[in-house]
Structures are given as structure tokens and as C-alpha cells.
């Protein structure tokens, strides 16, 4: 059974935790979107920089 999703992220492909972590990385550190993509890939989350 799928876990319930927050209504704000209802139509998004990734769980709210992944989205919020990518946004946190981008705004907390001076990183480019491609660097955020690489950091998530190192943790096993495959996204493109356009998705981030």
C-alpha cells in the first residue's frame, strides 16, 4: 500500500521528502542544479537537473 502524500505534492513524481531535500540543498548551499542532481544521484535518487 502506498503511503499517503501531502496534497501539495499530489501530482509530483517524487515524494515530498526528496523534493524538500533538493530544495534545501539548493538554497542552503551555493550549489548549481547540476550539483544538486549529482548529490542526489550519489544517494541513489536519479533525477535530472530540470526536475530539481
PQR file of N, CA, C, O and H, with PARSE charges and radii, in Angstrom:
ATOM      1  N   UNK A   1       0.835  -1.174   0.000 -0.4000 1.5000
ATOM      2  CA  UNK A   1       0.000   0.000   0.000 -0.0000 2.0000
ATOM      3  C   UNK A   1       0.884   1.244   0.000  0.5500 1.7000
ATOM      4  O   UNK A   1       1.862   1.310   0.745 -0.5500 1.4000
ATOM      5  N   UNK A   2       0.550   2.217  -0.822 -0.4000 1.5000
ATOM      6  CA  UNK A   2       1.318   3.445  -0.899 -0.0000 2.0000
ATOM      7  C   UNK A   2       1.060   4.307   0.323  0.5500 1.7000
ATOM      8  O   UNK A   2      -0.039   4.326   0.878 -0.5500 1.4000
ATOM      9  H   UNK A   2      -0.245   2.163  -1.427  0.4000 1.0000
ATOM     10  N   UNK A   3       2.108   5.025   0.729 -0.4000 1.5000
ATOM     11  CA  UNK A   3       1.926   5.941   1.851 -0.0000 2.0000
ATOM     12  C   UNK A   3       1.167   7.173   1.361  0.5500 1.7000
ATOM     13  O   UNK A   3       1.323   7.569   0.206 -0.5500 1.4000
ATOM     14  H   UNK A   3       3.000   5.011   0.279  0.4000 1.0000
ATOM     15  N   UNK A   4       0.350   7.785   2.219 -0.4000 1.5000
ATOM     16  CA  UNK A   4      -0.402   8.965   1.786 -0.0000 2.0000
ATOM     17  C   UNK A   4       0.541  10.122   1.511  0.5500 1.7000
ATOM     18  O   UNK A   4       1.553  10.295   2.191 -0.5500 1.4000
ATOM     19  H   UNK A   4       0.223   7.464   3.157  0.4000 1.0000
ATOM     20  N   UNK A   5       0.199  10.900   0.521 -0.4000 1.5000
ATOM     21  CA  UNK A   5       1.031  12.035   0.130 -0.0000 2.0000
ATOM     22  C   UNK A   5       0.399  13.330   0.607  0.5500 1.7000
ATOM     23  O   UNK A   5      -0.819  13.439   0.752 -0.5500 1.4000
ATOM     24  H   UNK A   5      -0.623  10.760  -0.031  0.4000 1.0000
ATOM     25  N   UNK A   6       1.241  14.284   0.842 -0.4000 1.5000
ATOM     26  CA  UNK A   6       0.761  15.607   1.206 -0.0000 2.0000
ATOM     27  C   UNK A   6       0.045  16.176  -0.020  0.5500 1.7000
ATOM     28  O   UNK A   6       0.538  16.014  -1.136 -0.5500 1.4000
ATOM     29  H   UNK A   6       2.230  14.196   0.724  0.4000 1.0000
ATOM     30  N   UNK A   7      -1.103  16.836   0.152 -0.4000 1.5000
ATOM     31  CA  UNK A   7      -1.847  17.361  -1.004 -0.0000 2.0000
ATOM     32  C   UNK A   7      -1.030  18.317  -1.871  0.5500 1.7000
ATOM     33  O   UNK A   7      -1.263  18.414  -3.076 -0.5500 1.4000
ATOM     34  H   UNK A   7      -1.504  16.967   1.059  0.4000 1.0000
ATOM     35  N   UNK A   8      -0.080  19.021  -1.269 -0.4000 1.5000
ATOM     36  CA  UNK A   8       0.731  19.965  -2.035 -0.0000 2.0000
ATOM     37  C   UNK A   8       1.589  19.242  -3.080  0.5500 1.7000
ATOM     38  O   UNK A   8       1.908  19.814  -4.123 -0.5500 1.4000
ATOM     39  H   UNK A   8       0.110  18.942  -0.290  0.4000 1.0000
ATOM     40  N   UNK A   9       1.958  17.997  -2.805 -0.4000 1.5000
ATOM     41  CA  UNK A   9       2.813  17.233  -3.724 -0.0000 2.0000
ATOM     42  C   UNK A   9       2.039  16.125  -4.431  0.5500 1.7000
ATOM     43  O   UNK A   9       2.645  15.154  -4.884 -0.5500 1.4000
ATOM     44  H   UNK A   9       1.699  17.532  -1.958  0.4000 1.0000
ATOM     45  N   UNK A  10       0.747  16.242  -4.536 -0.4000 1.5000
ATOM     46  CA  UNK A  10      -0.103  15.176  -5.064 -0.0000 2.0000
ATOM     47  C   UNK A  10       0.251  14.779  -6.495  0.5500 1.7000
ATOM     48  O   UNK A  10       0.219  13.592  -6.823 -0.5500 1.4000
ATOM     49  H   UNK A  10       0.254  17.031  -4.168  0.4000 1.0000
ATOM     50  N   UNK A  11       0.583  15.731  -7.345 -0.4000 1.5000
ATOM     51  CA  UNK A  11       0.842  15.409  -8.748 -0.0000 2.0000
ATOM     52  C   UNK A  11       2.324  15.351  -9.087  0.5500 1.7000
ATOM     53  O   UNK A  11       2.680  15.310 -10.265 -0.5500 1.4000
ATOM     54  H   UNK A  11       0.609  16.694  -7.078  0.4000 1.0000
ATOM     55  N   UNK A  12       3.187  15.346  -8.092 -0.4000 1.5000
ATOM     56  CA  UNK A  12       4.618  15.295  -8.343 -0.0000 2.0000
ATOM     57  C   UNK A  12       5.100  13.846  -8.400  0.5500 1.7000
ATOM     58  O   UNK A  12       4.504  12.944  -7.813 -0.5500 1.4000
ATOM     59  H   UNK A  12       2.898  15.379  -7.136  0.4000 1.0000
ATOM     60  N   UNK A  13       6.183  13.661  -9.118 -0.4000 1.5000
ATOM     61  CA  UNK A  13       6.713  12.316  -9.335 -0.0000 2.0000
ATOM     62  C   UNK A  13       7.439  11.769  -8.117  0.5500 1.7000
ATOM     63  O   UNK A  13       7.423  10.561  -7.876 -0.5500 1.4000
ATOM     64  H   UNK A  13       6.668  14.394  -9.595  0.4000 1.0000
ATOM     65  N   UNK A  14       8.079  12.648  -7.343 -0.4000 1.5000
ATOM     66  CA  UNK A  14       8.899  12.222  -6.223 -0.0000 2.0000
ATOM     67  C   UNK A  14       8.206  12.522  -4.900  0.5500 1.7000
ATOM     68  O   UNK A  14       7.379  13.430  -4.820 -0.5500 1.4000
ATOM     69  H   UNK A  14       8.092  13.629  -7.538  0.4000 1.0000
ATOM     70  N   UNK A  15       8.543  11.759  -3.864 -0.4000 1.5000
ATOM     71  CA  UNK A  15       7.952  12.012  -2.535 -0.0000 2.0000
ATOM     72  C   UNK A  15       8.347  13.387  -1.997  0.5500 1.7000
ATOM     73  O   UNK A  15       9.345  13.970  -2.418 -0.5500 1.4000
ATOM     74  H   UNK A  15       9.215  11.021  -3.929  0.4000 1.0000
ATOM     75  N   UNK A  16       7.563  13.881  -1.081 -0.4000 1.5000
ATOM     76  CA  UNK A  16       7.793  15.203  -0.508 -0.0000 2.0000
ATOM     77  C   UNK A  16       9.164  15.301   0.154  0.5500 1.7000
ATOM     78  O   UNK A  16       9.780  16.366   0.124 -0.5500 1.4000
ATOM     79  H   UNK A  16       6.752  13.407  -0.739  0.4000 1.0000
ATOM     80  N   UNK A  17       9.651  14.222   0.747 -0.4000 1.5000
ATOM     81  CA  UNK A  17      10.956  14.248   1.410 -0.0000 2.0000
ATOM     82  C   UNK A  17      12.080  14.517   0.413  0.5500 1.7000
ATOM     83  O   UNK A  17      13.011  15.265   0.713 -0.5500 1.4000
ATOM     84  H   UNK A  17       9.150  13.357   0.771  0.4000 1.0000
ATOM     85  N   UNK A  18      11.998  13.917  -0.759 -0.4000 1.5000
ATOM     86  CA  UNK A  18      13.034  14.111  -1.784 -0.0000 2.0000
ATOM     87  C   UNK A  18      12.980  15.544  -2.306  0.5500 1.7000
ATOM     88  O   UNK A  18      14.015  16.189  -2.475 -0.5500 1.4000
ATOM     89  H   UNK A  18      11.243  13.309  -1.002  0.4000 1.0000
ATOM     90  N   UNK A  19      11.779  16.034  -2.559 -0.4000 1.5000
ATOM     91  CA  UNK A  19      11.622  17.401  -3.066 -0.0000 2.0000
ATOM     92  C   UNK A  19      12.153  18.405  -2.052  0.5500 1.7000
ATOM     93  O   UNK A  19      12.901  19.316  -2.407 -0.5500 1.4000
ATOM     94  H   UNK A  19      10.938  15.510  -2.423  0.4000 1.0000
ATOM     95  N   UNK A  20      11.770  18.238  -0.798 -0.4000 1.5000
ATOM     96  CA  UNK A  20      12.205  19.203   0.212 -0.0000 2.0000
ATOM     97  C   UNK A  20      13.715  19.128   0.440  0.5500 1.7000
ATOM     98  O   UNK A  20      14.341  20.152   0.715 -0.5500 1.4000
ATOM     99  H   UNK A  20      11.162  17.498  -0.510  0.4000 1.0000
ATOM    100  N   UNK A  21      14.309  17.947   0.333 -0.4000 1.5000
ATOM    101  CA  UNK A  21      15.758  17.828   0.497 -0.0000 2.0000
ATOM    102  C   UNK A  21      16.493  18.521  -0.655  0.5500 1.7000
ATOM    103  O   UNK A  21      17.491  19.205  -0.428 -0.5500 1.4000
ATOM    104  H   UNK A  21      13.801  17.115   0.110  0.4000 1.0000
ATOM    105  N   UNK A  22      16.008  18.351  -1.878 -0.4000 1.5000
ATOM    106  CA  UNK A  22      16.642  19.005  -3.024 -0.0000 2.0000
ATOM    107  C   UNK A  22      16.535  20.524  -2.912  0.5500 1.7000
ATOM    108  O   UNK A  22      17.497  21.238  -3.197 -0.5500 1.4000
ATOM    109  H   UNK A  22      15.197  17.795  -2.063  0.4000 1.0000
ATOM    110  N   UNK A  23      15.379  21.013  -2.503 -0.4000 1.5000
ATOM    111  CA  UNK A  23      15.204  22.458  -2.334 -0.0000 2.0000
ATOM    112  C   UNK A  23      16.101  22.971  -1.221  0.5500 1.7000
ATOM    113  O   UNK A  23      16.702  24.037  -1.354 -0.5500 1.4000
ATOM    114  H   UNK A  23      14.598  20.433  -2.271  0.4000 1.0000
ATOM    115  N   UNK A  24      16.200  22.230  -0.125 -0.4000 1.5000
ATOM    116  CA  UNK A  24      17.069  22.623   0.991 -0.0000 2.0000
ATOM    117  C   UNK A  24      18.528  22.703   0.539  0.5500 1.7000
ATOM    118  O   UNK A  24      19.221  23.670   0.857 -0.5500 1.4000
ATOM    119  H   UNK A  24      15.712  21.364  -0.016  0.4000 1.0000
ATOM    120  N   UNK A  25      18.996  21.704  -0.192 -0.4000 1.5000
ATOM    121  CA  UNK A  25      20.379  21.721  -0.682 -0.0000 2.0000
ATOM    122  C   UNK A  25      20.637  22.942  -1.562  0.5500 1.7000
ATOM    123  O   UNK A  25      21.663  23.611  -1.439 -0.5500 1.4000
ATOM    124  H   UNK A  25      18.434  20.919  -0.451  0.4000 1.0000
ATOM    125  N   UNK A  26      19.681  23.216  -2.451 -0.4000 1.5000
ATOM    126  CA  UNK A  26      19.859  24.305  -3.408 -0.0000 2.0000
ATOM    127  C   UNK A  26      19.928  25.661  -2.707  0.5500 1.7000
ATOM    128  O   UNK A  26      20.756  26.497  -3.067 -0.5500 1.4000
ATOM    129  H   UNK A  26      18.848  22.672  -2.551  0.4000 1.0000
ATOM    130  N   UNK A  27      19.073  25.887  -1.717 -0.4000 1.5000
ATOM    131  CA  UNK A  27      19.040  27.188  -1.063 -0.0000 2.0000
ATOM    132  C   UNK A  27      20.017  27.318   0.103  0.5500 1.7000
ATOM    133  O   UNK A  27      20.450  28.427   0.417 -0.5500 1.4000
ATOM    134  H   UNK A  27      18.400  25.207  -1.425  0.4000 1.0000
ATOM    135  N   UNK A  28      20.369  26.219   0.742 -0.4000 1.5000
ATOM    136  CA  UNK A  28      21.259  26.284   1.906 -0.0000 2.0000
ATOM    137  C   UNK A  28      22.720  26.460   1.507  0.5500 1.7000
ATOM    138  O   UNK A  28      23.476  27.157   2.184 -0.5500 1.4000
ATOM    139  H   UNK A  28      20.017  25.318   0.487  0.4000 1.0000
ATOM    140  N   UNK A  29      23.106  25.834   0.419 -0.4000 1.5000
ATOM    141  CA  UNK A  29      24.498  25.865  -0.024 -0.0000 2.0000
ATOM    142  C   UNK A  29      24.569  26.504  -1.410  0.5500 1.7000
ATOM    143  O   UNK A  29      23.602  26.433  -2.168 -0.5500 1.4000
ATOM    144  H   UNK A  29      22.492  25.269  -0.132  0.4000 1.0000
ATOM    145  N   UNK A  30      25.693  27.124  -1.749 -0.4000 1.5000
ATOM    146  CA  UNK A  30      25.822  27.737  -3.080 -0.0000 2.0000
ATOM    147  C   UNK A  30      26.087  26.665  -4.147  0.5500 1.7000
ATOM    148  O   UNK A  30      27.201  26.545  -4.657 -0.5500 1.4000
ATOM    149  H   UNK A  30      26.478  27.182  -1.133  0.4000 1.0000
ATOM    150  N   UNK A  31      25.067  25.906  -4.466 -0.4000 1.5000
ATOM    151  CA  UNK A  31      25.196  24.808  -5.426 -0.0000 2.0000
ATOM    152  C   UNK A  31      24.393  25.104  -6.685  0.5500 1.7000
ATOM    153  O   UNK A  31      23.371  25.789  -6.647 -0.5500 1.4000
ATOM    154  H   UNK A  31      24.162  26.004  -4.051  0.4000 1.0000
ATOM    155  N   UNK A  32      24.876  24.576  -7.786 -0.4000 1.5000
ATOM    156  CA  UNK A  32      24.096  24.641  -9.022 -0.0000 2.0000
ATOM    157  C   UNK A  32      23.094  23.492  -9.024  0.5500 1.7000
ATOM    158  O   UNK A  32      23.200  22.559  -8.229 -0.5500 1.4000
ATOM    159  H   UNK A  32      25.706  24.020  -7.816  0.4000 1.0000
ATOM    160  N   UNK A  33      22.137  23.571  -9.913 -0.4000 1.5000
ATOM    161  CA  UNK A  33      21.149  22.498 -10.008 -0.0000 2.0000
ATOM    162  C   UNK A  33      21.801  21.184 -10.421  0.5500 1.7000
ATOM    163  O   UNK A  33      21.365  20.114  -9.996 -0.5500 1.4000
ATOM    164  H   UNK A  33      22.051  24.330 -10.559  0.4000 1.0000
ATOM    165  N   UNK A  34      22.827  21.259 -11.237 -0.4000 1.5000
ATOM    166  CA  UNK A  34      23.531  20.036 -11.645 -0.0000 2.0000
ATOM    167  C   UNK A  34      24.274  19.406 -10.473  0.5500 1.7000
ATOM    168  O   UNK A  34      24.359  18.181 -10.381 -0.5500 1.4000
ATOM    169  H   UNK A  34      23.181  22.128 -11.582  0.4000 1.0000
ATOM    170  N   UNK A  35      24.812  20.228  -9.580 -0.4000 1.5000
ATOM    171  CA  UNK A  35      25.486  19.681  -8.402 -0.0000 2.0000
ATOM    172  C   UNK A  35      24.478  19.019  -7.460  0.5500 1.7000
ATOM    173  O   UNK A  35      24.766  17.978  -6.868 -0.5500 1.4000
ATOM    174  H   UNK A  35      24.743  21.223  -9.655  0.4000 1.0000
ATOM    175  N   UNK A  36      23.308  19.622  -7.326 -0.4000 1.5000
ATOM    176  CA  UNK A  36      22.259  19.000  -6.513 -0.0000 2.0000
ATOM    177  C   UNK A  36      21.868  17.664  -7.128  0.5500 1.7000
ATOM    178  O   UNK A  36      21.673  16.680  -6.415 -0.5500 1.4000
ATOM    179  H   UNK A  36      23.075  20.468  -7.806  0.4000 1.0000
ATOM    180  N   UNK A  37      21.754  17.629  -8.460 -0.4000 1.5000
ATOM    181  CA  UNK A  37      21.451  16.378  -9.165 -0.0000 2.0000
ATOM    182  C   UNK A  37      22.504  15.314  -8.853  0.5500 1.7000
ATOM    183  O   UNK A  37      22.153  14.166  -8.579 -0.5500 1.4000
ATOM    184  H   UNK A  37      21.913  18.429  -9.040  0.4000 1.0000
ATOM    185  N   UNK A  38      23.782  15.676  -8.890 -0.4000 1.5000
ATOM    186  CA  UNK A  38      24.858  14.729  -8.606 -0.0000 2.0000
ATOM    187  C   UNK A  38      24.833  14.253  -7.156  0.5500 1.7000
ATOM    188  O   UNK A  38      25.095  13.081  -6.886 -0.5500 1.4000
ATOM    189  H   UNK A  38      24.067  16.608  -9.113  0.4000 1.0000
ATOM    190  N   UNK A  39      24.524  15.144  -6.229 -0.4000 1.5000
ATOM    191  CA  UNK A  39      24.473  14.756  -4.815 -0.0000 2.0000
ATOM    192  C   UNK A  39      23.318  13.787  -4.559  0.5500 1.7000
ATOM    193  O   UNK A  39      23.467  12.831  -3.798 -0.5500 1.4000
ATOM    194  H   UNK A  39      24.311  16.096  -6.448  0.4000 1.0000
ATOM    195  N   UNK A  40      22.184  14.026  -5.182 -0.4000 1.5000
ATOM    196  CA  UNK A  40      21.061  13.102  -5.030 -0.0000 2.0000
ATOM    197  C   UNK A  40      21.374  11.764  -5.700  0.5500 1.7000
ATOM    198  O   UNK A  40      20.995  10.711  -5.187 -0.5500 1.4000
ATOM    199  H   UNK A  40      22.062  14.803  -5.800  0.4000 1.0000
ATOM    200  N   UNK A  41      22.061  11.799  -6.838 -0.4000 1.5000
ATOM    201  CA  UNK A  41      22.437  10.560  -7.523 -0.0000 2.0000
ATOM    202  C   UNK A  41      23.378   9.729  -6.657  0.5500 1.7000
ATOM    203  O   UNK A  41      23.307   8.500  -6.666 -0.5500 1.4000
ATOM    204  H   UNK A  41      22.368  12.654  -7.255  0.4000 1.0000
ATOM    205  N   UNK A  42      24.249  10.384  -5.916 -0.4000 1.5000
ATOM    206  CA  UNK A  42      25.159   9.664  -5.022 -0.0000 2.0000
ATOM    207  C   UNK A  42      24.395   8.944  -3.916  0.5500 1.7000
ATOM    208  O   UNK A  42      24.882   7.963  -3.352 -0.5500 1.4000
ATOM    209  H   UNK A  42      24.306  11.383  -5.908  0.4000 1.0000
ATOM    210  N   UNK A  43      23.209   9.430  -3.612 -0.4000 1.5000
ATOM    211  CA  UNK A  43      22.356   8.793  -2.595 -0.0000 2.0000
ATOM    212  C   UNK A  43      21.351   7.830  -3.209  0.5500 1.7000
ATOM    213  O   UNK A  43      20.494   7.293  -2.507 -0.5500 1.4000
ATOM    214  H   UNK A  43      22.814  10.227  -4.070  0.4000 1.0000
ATOM    215  N   UNK A  44      21.453   7.605  -4.529 -0.4000 1.5000
ATOM    216  CA  UNK A  44      20.584   6.636  -5.185 -0.0000 2.0000
ATOM    217  C   UNK A  44      19.284   7.199  -5.706  0.5500 1.7000
ATOM    218  O   UNK A  44      18.383   6.437  -6.057 -0.5500 1.4000
ATOM    219  H   UNK A  44      22.149   8.041  -5.099  0.4000 1.0000
ATOM    220  N   UNK A  45      19.159   8.529  -5.768 -0.4000 1.5000
ATOM    221  CA  UNK A  45      17.941   9.163  -6.273 -0.0000 2.0000
ATOM    222  C   UNK A  45      18.275   9.756  -7.633  0.5500 1.7000
ATOM    223  O   UNK A  45      19.027  10.727  -7.721 -0.5500 1.4000
ATOM    224  H   UNK A  45      19.891   9.148  -5.483  0.4000 1.0000
ATOM    225  N   UNK A  46      17.728   9.184  -8.679 -0.4000 1.5000
ATOM    226  CA  UNK A  46      18.049   9.615 -10.031 -0.0000 2.0000
ATOM    227  C   UNK A  46      17.042  10.649 -10.507  0.5500 1.7000
ATOM    228  O   UNK A  46      15.878  10.336 -10.755 -0.5500 1.4000
ATOM    229  H   UNK A  46      17.117   8.395  -8.607  0.4000 1.0000
ATOM    230  N   UNK A  47      17.506  11.878 -10.629 -0.4000 1.5000
ATOM    231  CA  UNK A  47      16.698  12.984 -11.141 -0.0000 2.0000
ATOM    232  C   UNK A  47      17.546  13.768 -12.126  0.5500 1.7000
ATOM    233  O   UNK A  47      18.772  13.658 -12.112 -0.5500 1.4000
ATOM    234  H   UNK A  47      18.452  12.132 -10.428  0.4000 1.0000
ATOM    235  N   UNK A  48      16.921  14.547 -12.968 -0.4000 1.5000
ATOM    236  CA  UNK A  48      17.669  15.422 -13.857 -0.0000 2.0000
ATOM    237  C   UNK A  48      17.701  16.818 -13.242  0.5500 1.7000
ATOM    238  O   UNK A  48      16.918  17.124 -12.343 -0.5500 1.4000
ATOM    239  H   UNK A  48      15.925  14.637 -12.980  0.4000 1.0000
ATOM    240  N   UNK A  49      18.601  17.657 -13.724 -0.4000 1.5000
ATOM    241  CA  UNK A  49      18.681  18.999 -13.160 -0.0000 2.0000
ATOM    242  C   UNK A  49      17.423  19.802 -13.486  0.5500 1.7000
ATOM    243  O   UNK A  49      17.082  20.735 -12.759 -0.5500 1.4000
ATOM    244  H   UNK A  49      19.238  17.409 -14.454  0.4000 1.0000
ATOM    245  N   UNK A  50      16.726  19.447 -14.575 -0.4000 1.5000
ATOM    246  CA  UNK A  50      15.460  20.108 -14.885 -0.0000 2.0000
ATOM    247  C   UNK A  50      14.404  19.778 -13.843  0.5500 1.7000
ATOM    248  O   UNK A  50      13.574  20.625 -13.511 -0.5500 1.4000
ATOM    249  H   UNK A  50      17.003  18.688 -15.165  0.4000 1.0000
ATOM    250  N   UNK A  51      14.427  18.565 -13.329 -0.4000 1.5000
ATOM    251  CA  UNK A  51      13.484  18.167 -12.298 -0.0000 2.0000
ATOM    252  C   UNK A  51      13.723  18.914 -11.013  0.5500 1.7000
ATOM    253  O   UNK A  51      12.779  19.317 -10.333 -0.5500 1.4000
ATOM    254  H   UNK A  51      15.101  17.877 -13.599  0.4000 1.0000
ATOM    255  N   UNK A  52      14.993  19.100 -10.676 -0.4000 1.5000
ATOM    256  CA  UNK A  52      15.336  19.820  -9.445 -0.0000 2.0000
ATOM    257  C   UNK A  52      14.925  21.260  -9.624  0.5500 1.7000
ATOM    258  O   UNK A  52      15.112  22.073  -8.719 -0.5500 1.4000
ATOM    259  H   UNK A  52      15.759  18.773 -11.229  0.4000 1.0000
TER
END
